[in-house]
Amino acid sequence: MQGRAFVLSGQCTPMGDFDFSGLEGTEDVFYFAHIQKLKNDFSMELTIIETSAYQELRRLVSTLAVQMGDFQKKIAPPAPDK
């Protein structure tokens, strides 16, 4: 299909959004809008994955800190009596 290889010729703004000013016809704008929607959906999925991974890492670090505290109590010499 002719006219669909224009994707790489679009201008991208610093925010990652496409600039539609140089496009001709509604079909070109439709494809760029669709690509922009896919990009936004993908970014949202990455945000969800990153947030989930961060929360899991926090939980694991917290669990490890508790386990290390328990281990230190086990191996610590008994406190001297006064």
TORFITI-898695 format. One record per residue: y, z, x of N, C-alpha, C, CB in turn; residue in one letter; chain. Coordinates in pm, 1 decimal. Glycine has a CB too. Layout:
TORFITI-898695
+----------+----------+----------+----------+----------+----------+----------+----------+----------+----------+----------+----------+-------+------+
!     n.py !     n.pz !     n.px !    ca.py !    ca.pz !    ca.px !     c.py !     c.pz !     c.px !    cb.py !    cb.pz !    cb.px ! pamar ! miti !
+----------+----------+----------+----------+----------+----------+----------+----------+----------+----------+----------+----------+-------+------+
!        Y !        Z !        X !        Y !        Z !        X !        Y !        Z !        X !        Y !        Z !        X !     a !    A !
...
+----------+----------+----------+----------+----------+----------+----------+----------+----------+----------+----------+----------+-------+------+
end
This chain:
TORFITI-898695
+----------+----------+----------+----------+----------+----------+----------+----------+----------+----------+----------+----------+-------+------+
!     n.py !     n.pz !     n.px !    ca.py !    ca.pz !    ca.px !     c.py !     c.pz !     c.px !    cb.py !    cb.pz !    cb.px ! pamar ! miti !
+----------+----------+----------+----------+----------+----------+----------+----------+----------+----------+----------+----------+-------+------+
!   -118.7 !      0.0 !     83.5 !      0.0 !      0.0 !      0.0 !    124.3 !      0.0 !     87.4 !      0.2 !    121.0 !    -94.7 !     m !    A !
!    211.7 !    -89.4 !     57.6 !    334.2 !    -97.8 !    134.1 !    435.8 !      1.2 !     78.8 !    390.2 !   -240.9 !    131.8 !     q !    A !
!    518.9 !     57.9 !    166.2 !    623.7 !    149.0 !    123.1 !    585.5 !    295.7 !    132.5 !    662.0 !    117.6 !    -16.4 !     g !    A !
!    464.1 !    325.3 !    176.5 !    423.4 !    464.9 !    185.9 !    422.2 !    514.7 !    329.6 !    286.8 !    483.2 !    124.3 !     r !    A !
!    455.0 !    430.1 !    424.2 !    456.7 !    470.9 !    564.5 !    594.2 !    519.5 !    607.2 !    413.0 !    355.8 !    653.3 !     a !    A !
!    680.9 !    547.9 !    511.6 !    817.8 !    590.4 !    542.0 !    826.9 !    738.5 !    572.0 !    909.4 !    556.9 !    427.1 !     f !    A !
!    721.0 !    812.4 !    554.1 !    725.4 !    958.5 !    562.1 !    786.7 !   1006.9 !    692.2 !    586.3 !   1015.8 !    547.2 !     v !    A !
!    753.2 !    944.7 !    803.2 !    804.5 !    989.4 !    931.9 !    949.3 !    948.8 !    955.0 !    718.9 !    935.1 !   1042.5 !     l !    A !
!   1003.5 !    861.8 !    870.3 !   1141.1 !    817.5 !    892.0 !   1243.2 !    907.6 !    824.2 !   1158.0 !    676.3 !    842.3 !     s !    A !
!   1201.0 !   1003.5 !    743.7 !   1294.8 !   1092.4 !    675.3 !   1359.3 !   1190.2 !    771.3 !   1224.5 !   1168.2 !    564.5 !     g !    A !
!   1476.2 !   1237.6 !    736.4 !   1547.0 !   1336.3 !    817.1 !   1507.4 !   1475.7 !    771.3 !   1700.4 !   1316.7 !    807.4 !     q !    A !
!   1488.7 !   1564.4 !    865.1 !   1451.4 !   1700.8 !    832.1 !   1566.1 !   1793.2 !    871.9 !   1318.7 !   1741.7 !    903.2 !     c !    A !
!   1608.1 !   1880.1 !    781.8 !   1717.6 !   1972.2 !    810.6 !   1666.1 !   2088.8 !    894.3 !   1782.4 !   2023.4 !    679.6 !     t !    A !
!   1756.1 !   2168.5 !    955.6 !   1711.8 !   2284.2 !   1034.1 !   1629.6 !   2384.2 !    953.1 !   1831.5 !   2354.4 !   1092.9 !     p !    A !
!   1646.3 !   2387.4 !    822.2 !   1570.3 !   2479.9 !    738.4 !   1432.4 !   2424.7 !    704.9 !   1646.7 !   2509.8 !    610.0 !     m !    A !
!   1402.0 !   2302.0 !    749.1 !   1272.2 !   2243.0 !    721.5 !   1267.5 !   2164.6 !    591.5 !   1168.9 !   2349.4 !    718.4 !     g !    A !
!   1380.9 !   2149.5 !    523.9 !   1385.9 !   2072.9 !    400.2 !   1417.7 !   1927.7 !    434.0 !   1491.4 !   2131.8 !    301.8 !     d !    A !
!   1375.4 !   1837.6 !    347.6 !   1401.7 !   1697.2 !    372.6 !   1537.0 !   1657.0 !    317.1 !   1292.1 !   1610.9 !    312.3 !     f !    A !
!   1603.5 !   1566.7 !    388.0 !   1730.6 !   1509.8 !    344.0 !   1698.7 !   1376.8 !    276.9 !   1832.0 !   1491.5 !    464.3 !     d !    A !
!   1723.8 !   1365.3 !    148.1 !   1689.1 !   1245.9 !     73.0 !   1798.9 !   1140.0 !     73.7 !   1656.8 !   1283.3 !    -67.9 !     f !    A !
!   1908.9 !   1161.2 !    143.9 !   2024.6 !   1072.3 !    133.7 !   1995.5 !    929.3 !    178.1 !   2137.6 !   1127.3 !    215.3 !     s !    A !
!   1903.1 !    906.7 !    270.2 !   1876.8 !    771.6 !    318.1 !   1766.6 !    700.1 !    243.1 !   1842.5 !    775.8 !    461.6 !     g !    A !
!   1711.5 !    760.6 !    141.0 !   1599.8 !    700.3 !     69.8 !   1648.8 !    610.0 !    -42.1 !   1508.0 !    807.9 !     14.0 !     l !    A !
!   1569.4 !    506.6 !    -68.1 !   1601.5 !    414.2 !   -175.8 !   1490.4 !    420.2 !   -279.1 !   1620.4 !    269.4 !   -122.3 !     e !    A !
!   1526.3 !    426.7 !   -403.8 !   1427.3 !    421.2 !   -510.6 !   1369.4 !    557.1 !   -543.9 !   1316.7 !    327.8 !   -473.2 !     g !    A !
!   1329.3 !    568.6 !   -668.7 !   1275.6 !    697.0 !   -714.4 !   1136.9 !    724.4 !   -659.1 !   1271.4 !    700.9 !   -865.5 !     t !    A !
!   1061.2 !    620.1 !   -625.1 !    926.3 !    641.3 !   -571.5 !    933.4 !    713.7 !   -436.9 !    851.7 !    506.2 !   -556.1 !     e !    A !
!   1028.9 !    673.3 !   -351.6 !   1044.9 !    739.4 !   -222.0 !   1081.8 !    886.2 !   -240.4 !   1152.0 !    668.1 !   -137.8 !     d !    A !
!   1175.0 !    913.0 !   -330.2 !   1218.7 !   1050.2 !   -355.7 !   1102.7 !   1131.2 !   -411.5 !   1338.9 !   1052.9 !   -453.4 !     v !    A !
!   1022.3 !   1071.6 !   -499.6 !    906.7 !   1141.5 !   -555.6 !    811.0 !   1183.5 !   -445.0 !    834.0 !   1052.7 !   -657.9 !     f !    A !
!    781.2 !   1091.9 !   -352.3 !    687.9 !   1126.2 !   -244.9 !    743.8 !   1236.4 !   -156.1 !    655.8 !   1003.0 !   -160.9 !     y !    A !
!    872.0 !   1229.3 !   -124.7 !    931.8 !   1334.6 !    -41.9 !    934.5 !   1467.9 !   -116.1 !   1074.2 !   1295.3 !      0.5 !     f !    A !
!    961.7 !   1464.6 !   -246.1 !    960.3 !   1588.4 !   -324.4 !    819.8 !   1647.1 !   -326.8 !   1010.5 !   1562.7 !   -468.5 !     a !    A !
!    719.9 !   1561.0 !   -338.8 !    580.7 !   1607.3 !   -338.3 !    544.9 !   1667.9 !   -202.5 !    484.4 !   1490.7 !   -372.1 !     h !    A !
!    586.6 !   1603.6 !    -95.3 !    560.8 !   1655.7 !     39.3 !    630.8 !   1789.9 !     57.0 !    608.2 !   1555.1 !    147.5 !     i !    A !
!    753.9 !   1801.2 !      8.9 !    828.4 !   1927.3 !     19.2 !    756.8 !   2037.8 !    -57.6 !    972.4 !   1910.0 !    -34.0 !     q !    A !
!    704.5 !   2006.3 !   -176.9 !    631.7 !   2105.7 !   -255.4 !    505.7 !   2149.6 !   -181.2 !    595.5 !   2049.4 !   -394.5 !     k !    A !
!    432.5 !   2055.3 !   -124.2 !    312.6 !   2090.4 !    -47.4 !    348.6 !   2179.6 !     70.7 !    240.8 !   1963.6 !      2.1 !     l !    A !
!    459.1 !   2147.7 !    138.8 !    504.5 !   2228.8 !    252.4 !    536.3 !   2370.4 !    206.9 !    628.2 !   2165.3 !    319.1 !     k !    A !
!    607.6 !   2383.8 !     95.7 !    642.8 !   2516.5 !     44.7 !    519.2 !   2594.8 !      2.1 !    739.4 !   2504.1 !    -73.0 !     n !    A !
!    425.2 !   2526.8 !    -65.3 !    301.2 !   2593.4 !   -106.5 !    222.9 !   2640.7 !     15.7 !    214.3 !   2498.6 !   -192.2 !     d !    A !
!    216.0 !   2556.5 !    117.6 !    144.6 !   2591.1 !    240.2 !    211.4 !   2709.6 !    309.3 !    138.6 !   2470.1 !    335.3 !     f !    A !
!    344.5 !   2709.6 !    312.9 !    417.4 !   2820.9 !    373.8 !    389.8 !   2950.7 !    299.4 !    568.2 !   2792.1 !    375.6 !     s !    A !
!    383.1 !   2944.6 !    167.0 !    354.6 !   3063.2 !     86.2 !    214.8 !   3114.7 !    116.9 !    368.7 !   3031.8 !    -64.3 !     m !    A !
!    117.7 !   3022.9 !    128.7 !    -19.4 !   3063.7 !    161.6 !    -23.2 !   3132.2 !    297.5 !   -114.5 !   2942.0 !    160.7 !     e !    A !
!     48.6 !   3077.8 !    395.8 !     52.1 !   3140.2 !    528.1 !    115.2 !   3278.2 !    521.8 !    128.8 !   3052.2 !    626.8 !     l !    A !
!    220.2 !   3292.7 !    441.5 !    285.4 !   3423.1 !    426.7 !    188.4 !   3524.8 !    368.6 !    410.4 !   3411.8 !    337.4 !     t !    A !
!    112.8 !   3484.1 !    267.5 !     15.3 !   3574.5 !    206.1 !    -91.2 !   3613.7 !    306.7 !    -49.6 !   3509.3 !     83.0 !     i !    A !
!   -140.7 !   3517.1 !    383.9 !   -243.5 !   3545.7 !    484.2 !   -188.2 !   3638.2 !    591.6 !   -295.6 !   3415.4 !    547.6 !     i !    A !
!    -65.7 !   3611.0 !    639.6 !     -6.1 !   3695.1 !    743.4 !     15.1 !   3837.5 !    693.2 !    127.0 !   3635.7 !    790.5 !     e !    A !
!     62.4 !   3852.1 !    569.7 !     85.2 !   3985.0 !    512.5 !    -46.3 !   4059.8 !    498.8 !    154.9 !   3974.5 !    375.6 !     t !    A !
!   -147.5 !   3991.3 !    451.3 !   -279.1 !   4052.3 !    434.3 !   -336.4 !   4095.6 !    569.3 !   -375.1 !   3954.2 !    364.6 !     s !    A !
!   -324.4 !   4009.4 !    669.6 !   -375.0 !   4042.5 !    803.1 !   -298.0 !   4159.8 !    862.5 !   -365.6 !   3920.4 !    896.2 !     a !    A !
!   -167.0 !   4164.1 !    841.7 !    -85.2 !   4274.2 !    892.7 !   -126.3 !   4406.1 !    827.6 !     64.6 !   4246.6 !    867.6 !     y !    A !
!   -147.0 !   4404.0 !    696.4 !   -187.1 !   4526.4 !    626.7 !   -324.0 !   4573.9 !    673.8 !   -188.8 !   4503.8 !    475.2 !     q !    A !
!   -416.0 !   4481.3 !    695.9 !   -549.2 !   4517.4 !    746.0 !   -538.8 !   4575.8 !    886.3 !   -643.0 !   4394.3 !    746.2 !     e !    A !
!   -455.3 !   4517.3 !    971.1 !   -436.8 !   4569.2 !   1106.6 !   -378.3 !   4709.7 !   1103.2 !   -345.9 !   4476.0 !   1188.1 !     l !    A !
!   -280.2 !   4733.7 !   1017.1 !   -222.4 !   4869.3 !   1003.9 !   -328.3 !   4970.2 !    961.9 !   -106.9 !   4869.4 !    901.6 !     r !    A !
!   -413.8 !   4930.3 !    867.1 !   -519.8 !   5019.3 !    820.2 !   -616.8 !   5051.6 !    933.5 !   -595.3 !   4956.0 !    702.0 !     r !    A !
!   -654.5 !   4950.4 !   1010.5 !   -748.0 !   4971.4 !   1121.0 !   -687.9 !   5059.5 !   1230.2 !   -790.1 !   4837.5 !   1180.2 !     l !    A !
!   -561.3 !   5038.6 !   1263.0 !   -495.1 !   5120.6 !   1365.2 !   -484.8 !   5265.1 !   1317.9 !   -354.3 !   5064.7 !   1398.0 !     v !    A !
!   -454.7 !   5285.0 !   1191.4 !   -446.8 !   5420.1 !   1136.3 !   -582.9 !   5489.4 !   1142.8 !   -396.0 !   5416.1 !    991.2 !     s !    A !
!   -687.5 !   5418.4 !   1106.2 !   -823.0 !   5473.7 !   1113.1 !   -860.0 !   5508.0 !   1256.6 !   -924.9 !   5374.7 !   1054.5 !     t !    A !
!   -826.9 !   5420.1 !   1349.4 !   -856.2 !   5445.0 !   1490.3 !   -781.7 !   5567.6 !   1541.0 !   -819.8 !   5323.1 !   1574.7 !     l !    A !
!   -656.3 !   5584.4 !   1500.8 !   -578.0 !   5700.5 !   1544.1 !   -642.5 !   5830.4 !   1495.2 !   -432.7 !   5690.1 !   1492.1 !     a !    A !
!   -690.1 !   5831.0 !   1371.8 !   -757.0 !   5950.1 !   1317.8 !   -885.4 !   5977.5 !   1395.1 !   -787.8 !   5932.4 !   1167.0 !     v !    A !
!   -962.3 !   5873.2 !   1421.5 !  -1087.9 !   5889.9 !   1495.4 !  -1062.2 !   5940.2 !   1637.3 !  -1165.2 !   5757.3 !   1500.1 !     q !    A !
!   -957.2 !   5889.4 !   1701.7 !   -924.4 !   5935.9 !   1837.5 !   -883.3 !   6082.6 !   1835.1 !   -811.2 !   5849.9 !   1899.1 !     m !    A !
!   -806.3 !   6123.7 !   1734.0 !   -767.0 !   6264.0 !   1720.9 !   -888.0 !   6354.0 !   1702.5 !   -671.1 !   6281.7 !   1603.8 !     g !    A !
!   -981.8 !   6311.0 !   1618.1 !  -1104.8 !   6388.4 !   1597.8 !  -1184.7 !   6398.3 !   1727.2 !  -1190.8 !   6324.9 !   1487.4 !     d !    A !
!  -1193.0 !   6288.6 !   1801.3 !  -1267.8 !   6287.3 !   1926.9 !  -1202.7 !   6379.8 !   2029.6 !  -1277.1 !   6144.2 !   1982.5 !     f !    A !
!  -1069.7 !   6377.6 !   2037.7 !   -999.7 !   6466.3 !   2131.7 !  -1026.4 !   6612.7 !   2099.3 !   -848.4 !   6439.0 !   2129.1 !     q !    A !
!  -1032.2 !   6646.3 !   1971.5 !  -1061.7 !   6784.2 !   1931.9 !  -1203.2 !   6823.9 !   1973.1 !  -1044.1 !   6801.4 !   1780.1 !     k !    A !
!  -1297.2 !   6729.9 !   1965.6 !  -1435.9 !   6758.8 !   2002.1 !  -1451.5 !   6784.6 !   2151.2 !  -1525.9 !   6644.0 !   1960.4 !     k !    A !
!  -1381.0 !   6706.3 !   2233.9 !  -1402.0 !   6717.9 !   2378.7 !  -1304.6 !   6812.9 !   2446.6 !  -1391.0 !   6582.7 !   2442.3 !     i !    A !
!  -1205.9 !   6860.7 !   2374.8 !  -1106.5 !   6950.9 !   2434.9 !  -1172.2 !   7085.1 !   2467.5 !   -984.7 !   6971.5 !   2339.1 !     a !    A !
!  -1133.5 !   7143.0 !   2580.8 !  -1187.8 !   7275.5 !   2612.9 !  -1137.0 !   7377.3 !   2511.4 !  -1148.8 !   7318.2 !   2757.5 !     p !    A !
!  -1214.8 !   7480.9 !   2486.8 !  -1170.2 !   7581.5 !   2390.4 !  -1042.3 !   7649.3 !   2438.3 !  -1280.2 !   7686.3 !   2367.0 !     p !    A !
!   -958.4 !   7683.8 !   2343.9 !   -832.2 !   7751.0 !   2376.8 !   -863.1 !   7892.1 !   2426.9 !   -736.4 !   7755.6 !   2252.6 !     a !    A !
!   -794.2 !   7935.2 !   2533.2 !   -819.8 !   8070.4 !   2584.9 !   -772.1 !   8177.1 !   2485.9 !   -749.9 !   8089.9 !   2721.2 !     p !    A !
!   -848.6 !   8285.3 !   2477.2 !   -810.6 !   8397.5 !   2390.5 !   -703.6 !   8479.0 !   2459.0 !   -932.8 !   8486.4 !   2356.0 !     d !    A !
!   -611.2 !   8531.5 !   2383.0 !   -504.2 !   8613.0 !   2441.1 !   -529.5 !   8757.9 !   2419.9 !   -370.7 !   8576.3 !   2383.1 !     k !    A !
+----------+----------+----------+----------+----------+----------+----------+----------+----------+----------+----------+----------+-------+------+
end
